[in-house]
Amino acid sequence: MRPLPLAVLGLLTACAPSLQLPAVTPDERWADSTAGWALPATFASASPYGYALRRDQDRARNHTRLAVTTPRGVYTGWVQRPQITFYAQFEGTTPRHAPATIGLLFRTLEPEALSSTWLVLGCRGTADTVTVVPRSVAQRTGSTSSHFLTYHLPLAAVAHFATCTEASLAVGQLHEQFFPDQLAALQVLLRAVTPRPLTAGP
């Protein structure tokens, strides 16, 4: 059997696109409106292998963003899987309160065209459509075009999703299953952007 040419092997190898996040800028959607929400003690405290949190800072305006990309995206001439990144932002270098929302960046590449921009979160066999209108941006990236959809989701909805043992996320006709390590990575992000409760002194 003759070996496959390198060019063919390259086409057979799926690749993940580089991560592109919006700029770190002040936004009132990160304000504290999470009274009564408590971080579950069962949430993972250490990132699974391959899912380290990304930290970006705007030092001039003293803002920090933490992000984790769960499905990294797979794109070839015939395979299309989205890149999905959760992130949150806070003033300073450590959070003073839990964020009101969690950002979700959903990215696809041509030639896949989404049938809709409705976001559906699946958990243990149930599916909930999140009534959030995303920011939609089409942008030329390299030799093709990317479609970026940015959702700002309520913290409680993302936290509930992170606790699922069987979870999925869909936008239009694209569906992505979440595995335990990906959900644990999301739990680590939520823990990192929530301040530790004050402990009483002796």
N, C-alpha and C positions, 0 to 999 in steps of 0.2 A: 504494500500500500504506500503510495506516495504521500509525504507529509504535506499538510495544508500550507499554502503560502502565508507569510506573515500578515499580509493585508487582510486575508480572510479571517485569520485568527483575531485580528484587531476588531473586525466587525462582530465576531461572535462574543467578544468580551464586553460586558455591560459596564458602563462608567457612570459615576455619580457627578453631577455638576458641582462647581464650586459654590460655596454658600455666599449669598448676597442679602444683607439685611438693611433695613432703612437706617437713616442717620439717628444717632442718639440725641434727641431734642426734648425739651420740656413739653409735657402734654397733660392736661387736666384729667385725662382718662386713667392716669396712674394714681390719682388721688385716693386717699383712704376713705372707703365707704363700706368696710367689711365688718362692721360691728357685729359681734355675736358669732363670727366664724372662728373656729379653732382648728389648728393644724392637727390632723390625726397622728397619734403617737406611733401608729404602725407604718407610717411612711418611711421609705428607705432613706438612709442617711449618707450612703456612699454611692457614687456613680458606678454603674456596671461597666465592665471593660468596654472601651470604645465609645463611651457616651459622656465624656468630660464636659462640664459646663464651659461655655464660652463667655468671657467677660470683655465688654467694650465700655470705654469711658469717654465722656466729653469733659475734659479737665477744666476747660474755660468756664463751663456752666455748671460744673460739679454734679454731673449725672452719670449713673452707672446702669448698664443693662447686662442681664444674665440671660443666656439662651442655651437651648439644647435642641439639636436636630435628631429626630427619632428615625423615621424612614428617611434615608439620605437621598433617595431618588435613584432610579435606574433608567437610562435612556440609551437605546440603540436605534437602528433603523426600523425595528419592528417591536421593540419592548418599551412600554411607557409606564413608569411608576412614579408618583409624585414625590417631591422633596417637602417634608413637613417640619417646621421649626416652631417651637414654643418659646416665648420670651417675656420678660417683664423688666420694668425700669423703675428706678428710685433715685431720689436726691441723695447726694453724698456717696460714700463708699460702702456703707452698710444700711440695710433697710430699717426705717423707724416704725413702719406699719406694713401690714399686708397690702398688696396692691388691689385696687378695685377690679381690675381686669387683667387678663393674661392675653398677650398677643399670640396670634397663630398665623404664620406665613406659609401658604400653600402654593407651591410652584410647579408648573408643568412646562413642557417644551413642545414646540411644533414637532410633528404634524398633528398632535392630539388637540382637538378643540372641545372644550367643555360644553356639555349639553345644558348646564345651568350652574349658578354659583351658590346654590343652597348648600349649607353645611349640615351634615347629618352625623351625629355621634351615636354609635351603637354600644350597648353595654348589656352583657348577659342576655342576649336575645331580644332586647328592646332597642328601638331606634327613636331618637329625638331630633327633630329638625330645629336648629338654632336660628331664631329669627333675627339675625344680624346681617346687615348689608355690608359686604366687604368693600375695601378699596381695591380697585382693579387697575392693574398697570401692565401693558404689553411693552416689552423692551427687547431690543436686539442684544443678544448675548453670544459672542463668538460667531459661529457660522450659522446660527439659527436664532429663533425668537423665543423668549420666555414669557409666560403669563404668570404674574404675581398677584395673588389674592391675599389681602391682609384683613384678618378678623380680630376684633377685640371682644373676647368672651368673658362672661362673669366668672370670677374666681371660683365660686362654688360649683359651677358647671364643669370646669376643668378639673377641679379636685375630685368630683364624683367620677368623672371619666378615668382619672388616674387610679381609682380604687378598684376598677373592674378587673375581673379575672379573664374575661373574654371581651375584648374591645375592638371596635373598628371605627374608621372615619371615612366619610365619603363626601365628595363634591362632584355634583353632576353624575356622570357615569363611572368615575374613578373611585374605586374602593380600596382601602388599605387596612389590613389587619395589624393590630398592635400586639407584640409579643411581651412576655413578662419583663424582659430586660428593658424594653422601651418604656413601659409604664413605670418601672422603677426609676428610670432616668427622669421622667416627668415629675415623679414624686420628689426627687432630689432637688429639682428646680424650684418646686413650690416650697420646700423646706428652706431653701437658700434665700428666697425673697420674703420670708416671713420671719420677723424678729422673734428671738427666744423670749418666752415669758419671764418676767421678773421673779426672782425667788426671794422669799422672805429671809431676813437675816436671823442669826441665832437669838 
